[in-house]
Amino acid sequence: MTAIIELENLSFSYPANQPNDPPTLSDITLSIQEGEFVALIGANGSGKSTLAKLLNALLLPNKGSVQISGLDTREHANHPTIRSRVGMVFQRPQDQVVATTVEEDAAFGPANLGLPHSQVRDRVEQALAAAGLTAMRKRSPFSLSAGEAQRLALAGVLALQPRCLIFDETTAMLDPSGRAMVMAQAKTLNSEGYTILLITHLMEEAAAADRILVLHQGRLVKEGSPSAVFSNTADLETFGLGQPRAARTAARLRKFFPALPEDILLPSQLLHSLPDYSGHIQEAINRSDIAAPGNPLIDIRDLSHTYLKESPLAHQALSNLSIRVQPRTIHGLIGSTGSGKSTLLQHLNALLLPQTGSVRVAGFNLGASDLDVRALRRSVAMAFQQPEDQIFKQYIGDEIAYGPRQLGYEGKLAYVVKEAMEAAGLDFASDKDRLTATLSGGERRKVALASALAVRSSVLLLDEPLAGLDPHSVQELVIQLKGIHESGVTLLISIHQYDELTEVFDQASVLSKGRDLIHGSCGRVFSDITGLEKAGLEAPLSAFTAEALREKGWPLSEHIAALSDLENELENLLDGRPYEPV
């Protein structure tokens, strides 16, 4: 095989780094062969996106070399050829949008290569179909959701038909069906001879690669097959990573089913390995599904919203939507890309005002002509889906202090900032004076969360808080969200990556095409495999596991979504003993 990417003793530091800061990347030597499918994983700030930019000459090494098909990136004359061979889908899709309609944006790259119009048209048709955007071809890119914008960025790169594709957290903002589409597309392209470098924080995506590279603090610390990399849990924890969800689920179930194989990495392997039930037939446990009582803290009734209303580009995002959220609960808001989740959240602190219907939050009527927006935002804080949309200060500490300062907080502001940073997984002493321009995507998300927490509101709106976070940071954030909730804060969380939160949500609502499709307890919503599929979603692996066990004869209750609930039922059924088939 021929190497398409070769790095030798590569080191890189950003100009904004302080003199005593360690290099962003240090002494990396590696080779990627033509036609390989390689995953690159590492904790937030480990240097993954920086490495990707070095591979298509957006950045140049301080030391060492980067060669693409034998072409050195330090030679500026090589850059057009390198960039035609290595296409990159960025972590922030807005960085790649340049045109006024979806199809024009997808056509921008091949048109600038000077290709004939017919060839450009054919490439655009193929790229839009592959990215699932054919029906949106006339839409403005600026009216797309974050997930849809990510699909458009992918289409624009596919239209260039490079030989190597770099996916830099491309699936971070996509719903489960969108992630599956991108992974299927990557696999198809790889089977057609394309080289794929997949940068991801989702370990199950990395498990599908041929080879995995692990970055830690700017160094290449491990590489090998998925089974080799994921077999050492101690190393993974040291690197701020973890095992794929199927491996984690199997590890927790092995106390009941000791015969489960040790090398399970994929959901299909887990579900296939579950044993048939040969015990005494008994009636399944009935689980209660009682709605939370009392008056709602958030009361949305018949809310509709149309972007660019009464224009040719009008797009209805919400349609007669009604949702109620009880005080002091954690309410999950889930739905496929473009289902209206972000639009709904922006109505709850008056970034958008109701066109029709009513919105009441924490005693405020958001349709009232005398609405006190400043007072509302003291009570309702929000961390955006794209942290770049709200970070503008030079230093982290100043960014987090901005909200409480503007809202007239009286007291020692440094204490508020310190408390918020620690709650978001940031270190006050070492991080408060860091430049926000040097942060990775995951680190920006932590800063956005800390900024929202610093307001000390009674309602906290979080739009995709787990997107772009490494496994260790996800675990930390889940613990932090529990602590925030226990302090009396009501949380409404819009989320695609909800496996980790099924044990946290009290209630959940599923949005589809701007409507409330399913709502109720966490168990009821996330165990509805068919209903979630209709909404373009995927049930948590724990729900699929419970369903697979029921199909094998296990007398389990219907509404199991959290793995802890499944463990409790197996514990009761087996009286705490490992299962021994009769």
N, C-alpha and C positions, 0 to 999 in steps of 0.2 A: 504493500500500500504506500501511497505518496502522502507526505505531510502537507496539509493545507495551512496549518498554523504551527509556527515554531517560535518559542520564547527561550531566550538564553540569558540567564543572570539578570532578569528584568527587575529594575527598581524605579519607583516613581513617587514624587511628593508634589502636592499642590503648592503653588506660589504663596497661597494664603496661610499655609502651615507655619506655626511658630518654629524658631530655630532649633529648639530642643525637642520638638515633636518627632516621634519615630516616622519613617517613611510610610506612606499609604500602602505601597506594595514593596516587598523587599526580597531580592534574590530569587526570583521565580524562574524555573526552567521546566518547560513542558512541551509536549508535541501532541497535536490532534491530527489524525489521519483523515484523508478524503473518505467520506461516507460514514464516519463515526457518528453516534448519538451520545453526546457527553452532557452530563449534568454538572453544574457548578453550584455548590452550596456553601453557606457560611453565615455566621451571625451578622446582625446589623452592624455596618461599619467595618466589615472585614476586608472590603476592597473589591467586591464582585463587580459592581457597575463600573468602577474605575478600570478594572481589567478589560471589561467588554469594550470600553471606549478606546483603549489602546489597540484593540484588535482590528479596528477599521480606521485607525489613524486620526480619530478625533482628538486624541491625546498622544504625545510622543514621550518615550521613556527618557528618564534622566540618566540611567545607566543600563547597560545591556542592550538587547535587540529584540524586535518583533518582526518576524517575516511571514508574509502571506503568499503562499505559492512561490516562495523564493524571493519575493519583492520586499525590500526593507522599508518599513514605514517612515524612517527618518529621511528618505529621499522624496521630496515633495512631488517630483514628477511621477512617482508611483501611485499617488493618492487616488486619482480617478479610477485606475484599474483595480486597486485594492477595494474601494468602496462599491465597485460593481460586482465584486466577487463575494464580499462579506456584507450582507444586509443585516440591519439591526432594528429590532422593535423595542423602543425605549420603555423604561419604567413609567415615564410620564408621557402618555400619548399625545397630549396637546403640543409637545415640542415638535411633532412631525406633521401637524395639520397646517396647510398653507392655502387651501382653495375655499370657495364659497359653497360648493355642494360636495356630497360624498363621492360621486363618480368623478368629478373634476379633480378631487384630491388624490384619488387612486391613480388617475391618469398622469399626474404631475411628473413622476419619476420617468416612466417610459417615454413620455412626450419630450422630456429634456434630453433623452438619449438620441433624439433625432429619428426615431422609428417611424415608419409609414403609419398613416392614420388607421388603416384597417388592422394593423398589428397592435397598435395601442389599444384600440377598441376590444380586440379579442383578449388581450391580457387583462384589461379592466374587468371584462365580463367574468373571466375565470377567477380573478382575485376577489371580486365582490361575492361571488357564489361561495368560494372557499371560506370566506370570513363571515358568511351569513348576513350580508348587507344589501343584497339585491333589491329588496323591497324598500330600502331606505336611500336609494341612489340619489333622489332629488332633495333629500333633507340637507339642511345646513349642518356642517360639522359642529357648529357651536351650540346646536340644540340637542346634541347627543348626550346620553349619560356617560359617565366615566368608562363603564364597561363597553359601551358601543364605540366610544372614541378609541379604545384599545383595539377593538376589532378593525377599525378603519386604519389605524397605524399598521396593523398586520397586513391588510389588503394592499396598502401602498408599497410595502416592501416586497410582497409576493409578486406584484406587477413588474418589479424589476428583474425577477427571476435570477437571483444571485446563486452562487454555488454553495455558500455557507450562510446559514441563518442563525443569528443570535437573538434569543428571546430573553430580554431582561425583565424578569418578573411580569411577563406579558399577561399571565392569568390572574394577577393579584386582584384586579377589580372585576373579574368576570364571575358570573353565576356558575353553578356546577355544570350546566349544559354547555356554557361557553368554554369552561376549562376543558371539558371532555372534547369539544370541537377542536380547540387549539392543539391538544395533545394528539388527537387522531390525525390532524393535519400535519403535525410535526413528524409523526410516525410514517405517514404516507409519503411526505417529501423525502424522508430519510430512505425509505424503500426505493425511491426513484433516483437515489444517488446523491441527494443533498447532504451536506454535513450540518449537523444540528448541535448548537451549544445552548443548553437550556439553563438559565439562571433562575433558581426558584427557592422559596422558603418552605414549600410543601413537599414533605419527604416522600409522599406517595408518588408525586410526579418524578422525583429523582430516582425512585426505585424502578421506574420504567425505562431508564437509560441503559446503555451498554456499559458505561464507565462513569464514575463519579469522581470529581475533584473537590477537595475540601480546603477552603481558605480560612485561616484564623489569624487575626491581627496582622493582615497583610502578607502572610506567608502561606505557601502551599504545604500543608501539613499531612495530607493523606490523599491517596488516590487508589482506585481499584474498582472491582465489580460491586454492584449494590449489596450482594450478600456479604462481601468482605467488609465493606464500609459500615454497614448497619449491624454487624455482628458484635461490635465492641461498644456497648452502651456507655462505658466509663469514658471513652474517648469522646463520644458524641456529647455527653454532658459537659465535658471540659471545653468543647468548642461552641457551646451554646446551642446545640442542635438536639435532635431526638430521633426516634425511630418512626417509620411510617405508621399511620393509625391502625392498619391491620396487624402489625407486629405488636403495637401497644395493647390492642384489644385481646389478641391471643395470649399475651403475657398475663393479663388479668383473669382470663378464663381458664388458664392452665391449672389453677388450683381445683377447678371442678372437672376438667377434662385433661388429665396428665398426658394423654396420648397425642395431643395436638403437636404437630411438627414444630421444631425449633426455628426453621428457616422461612416461616411465613412472612411475606412482605406485602402481598397484594390482597385486596378484599376477596377476589375469586378464590384464592388459595385458602383463606380462612373459612369461607362459607362451605367450600367443598369438604373441608376436614372435620366439620362438626359431626358428632356421633348421632346415630338414631337412638330414640328412647325405647328402652325395653323394661322399664319399671311398671309399677301398677298404674293403671289408668285412673286418673282422678280429675275432678272438675278444676278448671283453671281458676286462678284467683281473680276476683272482680276488683278492679281498681276504680276508685271514685274519680269523677271529673266534675267537680263543683266549681262554678264560676266564682270569682272573687266578689264579695258583697261590698256594699257601700257606694258612696258618691264618687264618680271618677274625678281624678285630678286633671286629666286631659280628656276632653269631650269633643270629638269631631263628628259633625253630622252633615251628610249630603254634600260633602266638599267636592267641587270640581275646579279644575284649573287647565287652561289652554295657553300654551306658549305662542307668542306672535299671533294673538287672536285677531281674527278678521283680516289676515294676510294670506297670501298664497302658500306660505310656509307654516301655517298654523298646525300645531300638534297638541292633541289632548293628552295630558299627563295623568290627570285624576278625573274620575267620573263617579259622582254621587257616592263618595267614600265616607263610611262611618266607622269610627274606631273609638273605643273608650279604654283608658289606662287608669288603673287604680293607684292611689297614693302609696308610696313606699314599696313599690314593686319594681321588678326588672322585666320589661316588656320587650320581646323580640319582634322586629319588623323585618320580614324576609320576603324575597321575591326575585324574579329573574331580572337581568339587566334591562333597564327601561320600564320597569313596572310602576315607578312613581315614588319609590321610597325616599330618595333625596328631596324630591319636590315636596313631599309631605312634611319632612323634617323642617324644611325652610319656612313652612307656614307656622311652625310652632314657636318661633321667636321673631316673627314679623319681618323676616327677609322677603317673604311673599305674603300678600294679604288675600283673603278669600274673595274670589270672583263670584262664586255662588256657594251657598251653604254657610255653616258656622263653625268657628274654632274657638274653644275656651280652654285656657291653660292657666293653672294655678290662680284662679280667680279673675283672670284677664279675659275680656271679650275682644278677640283680635279683629273683629269687624266694626268695633266702635269708633266713631269719629274722633273721640277724645282719648284714644288709647295712649297711655304713657309708655312709649317704647323703651325708654331708659330704665324705668322701673321693671318692665317685663324682663329685660335682659339681665337684670340683677337676679331674677328668679329662675330664668331659663337660659342655660349656657349651652353652647354647641361646639363640637369638634368636627370639622368638615371632612368629607371623603378625601379631598385632595389637600393635604396640609399646606402645600405651597400657596393655596388661596388665602391663607390667613397669617402666614409668617412674613413679617416685613422688617423687624428690628435686626440690628447687626449682631447683637449678643443674645444668647439664650435667656439669661436672667432678665434682661430688659424686655424681651418678648413676653415672658410669662407675667411680668409685673404690669404690663400695659393695661390689661383689662381691669383689674381692681383699682388701678390708679385713675383711670378714666371714669369709673363708676363711683368715685369718691370714697374709697376705703379709708377708714381712719384707724391707724395703728401702725405697728412695725411691719412694713411691707416685706422686708427680707424674710421674716418668719413665714409669711403667707407663701412666698415664692419657694422657700425650702420645703415646706409641707407639700405643696403641689408637685414639685419635682420628684420628691421621694415617692409620692403616691403613683406617679407615672413611670417609675423605674429609672429616674435620672439621679445622678449624684450631684448634690448642691455644690460642694467644694470644687470638684473637678470640671463640672459642666457649665456652671453659670456664666463663665467668661469665654466659652467657646463661640466661634463665629457660626451663625446659622447657615451661612453660605457653604460651609464645609460638611454639613450633615448628610448622612445617607437618607434614603426614603423612609426607612423604619425609624430612624432617630428623629426625623421631622414629625412623624406621627406621634411620637412620645411627647415632643414639645407642644404640639397642638393640643394633646390631651391635658397636659399640665396647665396650659393657658386657660382651658375651660374650667379645670378644677379650681384654679386660683380665684375665680369669681365667687366661689362658695355659694352656688345656687342651690335651690331645692329641687330643680329638675335639670337633668343632664342628658343632652341629645348627642349620641355618638353615631357618626356615619362611617361604617366599615372600619371600626377601630383596630381590627386584627390584620387588615390587609398590609402586606409588606413587612410584617414582623417575623423574626426568626422563632423557632419553636420554644426556646427558653423565654423569650420576651412574651410570647403568647401565654405561657403558663403563669408568668409573673402578672400579666395584665388581668387575667381571669381572677387571680387572688385579690388584686387591687380593686377590681370592680365589686367583688363581694364586700370588701371593707368599706368602699364608698357607699354601697347600698345599706350596710349595717349602720352607717352614720345618719341615716334618715333620708337619703337622697333617692328620688324616683329616677330610674334610668329607662330611656327608650333607645334601643340599639338597633340600627339598621345593619344587617350582616349577610354576607354570602357564606362565610367560613364558620358555620354554626355547630359543627361537631363538638367543639370545645366548650360550647355554651349551653348545651342541652341540660346540664345539671345546674345551671345558674338561672335560666329564665323561669319566671312564675307563669307568665302568659305569653302568647305569641299570636301574630297576625300574618297571614300570607297574602301579599298583594299580587294581582295579575291584571295587567292592562289598566292600571289605575283604580281597581276595585278590590274590596276585601273579599278574598276567595274562601279562606279558612281562618277560623280564630278559635281560641280556647286555651286550655292548659297545654303546657309543654308536651306532655305525654300524648294528648289527643292530636295535636298539630303535627309533631315530628314522626309519629308512628303511621300517619296517613300516607303510605308510600305512593299509592295511585294518585291521590289528590296533589301531592307535591310534584309528581311527574307531569301532571296536566299544567302545572304552573311553571314548567321548565326548570324544576329543582330536583334535588336528589335527597332522599331521606338519610339521616345519619347512619353510619355503619352499624351502630348499636341496634337501630330499628331493623335493619336488614338481617342482622345476626339473630335477633329475637324471632323474626318471621321465618328464617331458615330453620331454626330449632322447632318452631310450631309445625312446620311442614314435615319434620322428622319425628313428629309425634309427641314432642314435649308439651306438657299442659301449662303453658304460660299465658298470662293475661294479654289482652289485645293492645292496650295502650302503653307499650314500653318504648321509650325513646332514649332515656339516659342509661349509660352502661351501669351505673350504680344500681338502678332499679332492676336491671337484668340480673346483676350479681345477687341482689337481695332475694329475688324469686328463686334462683338456683340454690342459694344457701338454704332457704326454707324447704325446698323440694327435696334436697339431698341430705338434709339434717347436718350440713356442714362437712359432709364426707365427699371425697373424690368419687366420680361416677364410675361404676364398674358394670359394663353391659352384662345382662343375664345370658 
